[in-house]
Amino acid sequence: MTSLTDTVVAHVRDGIRRRQYVPGEIYSVYRLSDALGVSRSPVREAMLRLSEAGLVEIARNRGFRVVLPQARDVAEIFAVRLALEPAAARRCGERGVDLAEPYAVLVAAEDRADEPAFWEADQALHDAILRGAGNARAASIVASLRATTALLGPPTSHAGRSLREIRLEHAPIVEALARHDGPAAEEAMRTHLVRTGRLLVAQVAGPETAPADVDTLWDDVVGSRSL
């Protein structure tokens, strides 16, 4: 059941994504409470939750300001995902989990060039792997991390990868699972996440950041042996 706090969190996340709430501005808890028609208590609880997630900074007695993830934050997010998802893919292989259906949804979205549906299917596929491994808590953690990176704007398809290229990165994972080959699924998932993570870190760091500096940041946070 969705609580009022959950509703406020979702509203602020969506507002950040749509640039209704932007970094640098201070937003009043009282005005947000009035705008949403809820008491201040769930708004304050939502701000604490968003602050713990690193998405807002609380300005004492004034309200809150948006803090978008920086390049190091993104690297940390992918370090966590790399700790969870490759192992989950391996476990799915051991358990004989079949992901042909969610993968088919991803392919269909690619064929239609439907980006919103594609990203929804992408998330559903990753979620199915985590849940197929028997770890709903890990699935919730990754969903929250992905919601954070989604606030950064256009996905990595806008930074040099086509939907087809992204879909093809998932193909070896699904194919390995169809063969019940856990180690191959694990390696394919790791390859996909490292490629995505490095690209997103570079995207957030900006074109003025040298590739060598991006590599140094990645290796410092994630490790040079992530592949």
C-alpha positions as CSV (number, residue, x, y, z in Angstrom):
1,M,0.0,0.0,0.0
2,T,1.4,3.4,-1.0
3,S,1.8,5.8,1.9
4,L,1.6,9.6,1.7
5,T,5.4,9.7,2.2
6,D,5.8,7.4,-0.8
7,T,3.6,9.7,-2.8
8,V,5.6,12.8,-2.0
9,V,8.9,10.9,-2.8
10,A,7.5,9.9,-6.2
11,H,6.3,13.4,-6.9
12,V,9.7,15.0,-6.1
13,R,11.6,12.3,-8.1
14,D,9.2,13.0,-11.1
15,G,9.6,16.7,-10.6
16,I,13.4,16.4,-10.7
17,R,13.2,14.3,-13.8
18,R,10.9,16.8,-15.6
19,R,13.1,19.7,-14.3
20,Q,10.3,21.1,-12.2
21,Y,12.7,21.0,-9.3
22,V,16.3,22.1,-10.3
23,P,19.6,22.2,-8.5
24,G,20.4,25.5,-6.8
25,E,16.9,26.5,-5.9
26,I,15.4,26.1,-2.4
27,Y,11.9,24.7,-2.2
28,S,9.7,25.2,0.8
29,V,8.3,22.2,2.6
30,Y,5.2,24.3,3.4
31,R,4.5,25.1,-0.2
32,L,5.0,21.5,-1.3
33,S,2.7,20.4,1.5
34,D,0.0,22.8,0.3
35,A,0.5,22.0,-3.4
36,L,0.0,18.2,-2.7
37,G,-2.7,18.7,-0.2
38,V,-1.0,16.7,2.5
39,S,0.3,17.5,6.0
40,R,3.9,18.6,6.6
41,S,4.8,15.4,8.4
42,P,4.9,13.1,5.3
43,V,6.7,15.8,3.3
44,R,9.4,16.0,6.0
45,E,9.7,12.2,6.1
46,A,10.0,12.2,2.3
47,M,12.7,14.8,2.4
48,L,14.6,12.7,5.0
49,R,14.3,9.7,2.7
50,L,15.4,11.6,-0.4
51,S,18.3,13.1,1.6
52,E,19.5,9.7,2.6
53,A,19.4,8.7,-1.0
54,G,21.6,11.8,-1.8
55,L,18.9,13.4,-4.0
56,V,18.2,16.5,-1.9
57,E,20.0,18.6,0.7
58,I,17.9,19.9,3.6
59,A,18.2,23.6,4.2
60,R,17.4,24.0,7.9
61,N,14.3,26.0,8.5
62,R,14.1,26.9,4.8
63,G,13.2,23.7,2.8
64,F,15.3,21.6,0.5
65,R,17.4,21.9,-2.6
66,V,18.0,19.3,-5.3
67,V,21.4,17.6,-5.5
68,L,21.8,15.6,-8.8
69,P,24.2,12.6,-8.8
70,Q,27.7,13.4,-9.8
71,A,30.1,11.1,-11.7
72,R,31.4,9.5,-8.6
73,D,27.9,8.9,-7.4
74,V,27.1,7.1,-10.6
75,A,30.3,5.0,-10.3
76,E,29.2,4.0,-6.7
77,I,25.8,3.0,-8.0
78,F,27.3,0.7,-10.6
79,A,29.7,-0.7,-8.0
80,V,26.6,-1.8,-6.0
81,R,24.9,-3.1,-9.2
82,L,28.0,-5.1,-10.1
83,A,28.0,-6.6,-6.6
84,L,24.4,-7.8,-7.1
85,E,23.4,-8.4,-10.7
86,P,26.2,-10.7,-12.1
87,A,25.8,-13.1,-9.2
88,A,22.0,-13.0,-9.7
89,A,22.4,-13.9,-13.4
90,R,24.6,-16.8,-12.4
91,R,22.0,-18.0,-9.9
92,C,19.3,-17.8,-12.5
93,G,21.4,-20.0,-14.8
94,E,21.7,-22.5,-12.0
95,R,18.0,-22.4,-11.3
96,G,17.0,-22.7,-15.0
97,V,15.2,-19.4,-15.1
98,D,13.7,-18.7,-18.5
99,L,13.7,-15.0,-19.6
100,A,12.6,-15.4,-23.2
101,E,9.3,-13.6,-22.6
102,P,10.7,-10.4,-21.0
103,Y,13.5,-10.4,-23.6
104,A,10.9,-10.6,-26.4
105,V,9.2,-7.5,-25.0
106,L,12.5,-5.7,-25.2
107,V,13.0,-6.8,-28.8
108,A,9.5,-5.7,-29.7
109,A,10.1,-2.2,-28.2
110,E,13.3,-1.9,-30.2
111,D,11.5,-2.9,-33.4
112,R,9.0,-0.2,-32.8
113,A,11.7,2.3,-31.9
114,D,9.6,3.0,-28.8
115,E,12.2,4.3,-26.3
116,P,9.9,4.6,-23.2
117,A,8.7,1.1,-23.7
118,F,12.3,-0.1,-24.4
119,W,13.6,1.3,-21.1
120,E,10.6,-0.1,-19.2
121,A,11.3,-3.5,-20.7
122,D,15.0,-3.1,-19.9
123,Q,14.3,-2.5,-16.3
124,A,11.7,-5.4,-16.2
125,L,14.4,-7.8,-17.6
126,H,17.0,-6.8,-15.0
127,D,14.3,-7.0,-12.3
128,A,13.3,-10.5,-13.5
129,I,16.9,-11.7,-13.2
130,L,17.2,-10.4,-9.6
131,R,13.8,-11.9,-8.6
132,G,14.5,-15.1,-10.5
133,A,17.6,-15.5,-8.4
134,G,15.3,-15.4,-5.4
135,N,16.3,-12.0,-4.0
136,A,13.4,-9.5,-4.0
137,R,15.4,-7.2,-1.7
138,A,18.2,-6.9,-4.2
139,A,15.6,-6.1,-6.9
140,S,14.2,-3.3,-4.8
141,I,17.7,-1.9,-4.2
142,V,18.6,-1.9,-7.9
143,A,15.2,-0.4,-8.8
144,S,16.0,2.5,-6.4
145,L,19.5,2.9,-7.8
146,R,18.1,3.0,-11.4
147,A,15.5,5.6,-10.4
148,T,18.4,7.8,-9.2
149,T,20.4,7.5,-12.4
150,A,17.2,8.1,-14.4
151,L,17.1,11.6,-12.9
152,L,20.2,12.6,-14.9
153,G,18.2,13.0,-18.1
154,P,18.3,11.1,-21.4
155,P,19.6,7.5,-21.0
156,T,22.8,6.2,-22.5
157,S,21.2,5.7,-25.9
158,H,21.6,9.4,-26.3
159,A,25.4,9.1,-25.7
160,G,26.4,6.9,-28.6
161,R,24.6,3.6,-28.3
162,S,21.5,2.7,-30.4
163,L,18.6,0.7,-28.9
164,R,19.8,-2.2,-31.0
165,E,23.3,-2.1,-29.5
166,I,21.9,-2.0,-26.0
167,R,19.5,-4.9,-26.7
168,L,22.3,-6.9,-28.2
169,E,24.2,-6.5,-24.9
170,H,21.4,-8.4,-23.2
171,A,21.3,-11.2,-25.7
172,P,24.3,-13.1,-24.4
173,I,22.8,-13.0,-20.9
174,V,19.4,-14.4,-22.1
175,E,21.1,-17.0,-24.3
176,A,23.3,-18.2,-21.5
177,L,20.3,-18.6,-19.2
178,A,18.5,-20.6,-21.9
179,R,21.5,-23.0,-21.8
180,H,21.5,-23.0,-18.0
181,D,25.0,-21.7,-18.2
182,G,25.3,-19.6,-15.0
183,P,29.0,-18.6,-15.4
184,A,28.4,-17.3,-18.9
185,A,25.3,-15.4,-17.8
186,E,27.3,-13.9,-14.9
187,E,30.1,-12.7,-17.3
188,A,27.7,-11.3,-19.9
189,M,25.9,-9.3,-17.2
190,R,29.2,-8.0,-15.9
191,T,30.2,-6.9,-19.4
192,H,26.9,-5.2,-20.0
193,L,27.0,-3.3,-16.6
194,V,30.6,-2.2,-17.0
195,R,30.0,-0.9,-20.5
196,T,26.9,1.0,-19.4
197,G,28.4,2.3,-16.2
198,R,31.5,3.6,-17.8
199,L,29.5,5.3,-20.5
200,L,27.2,7.0,-18.0
201,V,30.1,8.1,-15.7
202,A,31.7,9.7,-18.7
203,Q,28.4,11.3,-19.7
204,V,27.9,12.8,-16.3
205,A,31.5,13.9,-16.0
206,G,31.1,15.9,-19.2
207,P,33.1,16.3,-22.4
208,E,35.7,18.5,-20.7
209,T,36.8,15.5,-18.6
210,A,39.6,13.5,-20.1
211,P,38.9,9.7,-20.7
212,A,41.9,8.9,-18.6
213,D,40.3,10.8,-15.6
214,V,37.1,8.8,-16.1
215,D,39.1,5.6,-16.1
216,T,40.8,6.6,-12.9
217,L,37.6,7.4,-11.2
218,W,36.0,4.2,-12.3
219,D,39.0,2.1,-11.1
220,D,39.1,4.0,-7.8
221,V,35.4,3.3,-7.1
222,V,34.6,0.1,-8.9
223,G,38.0,-1.5,-9.4
224,S,40.3,-2.1,-12.4
225,R,39.3,-5.8,-12.4
226,S,35.6,-5.1,-12.8
227,L,35.8,-6.9,-16.2
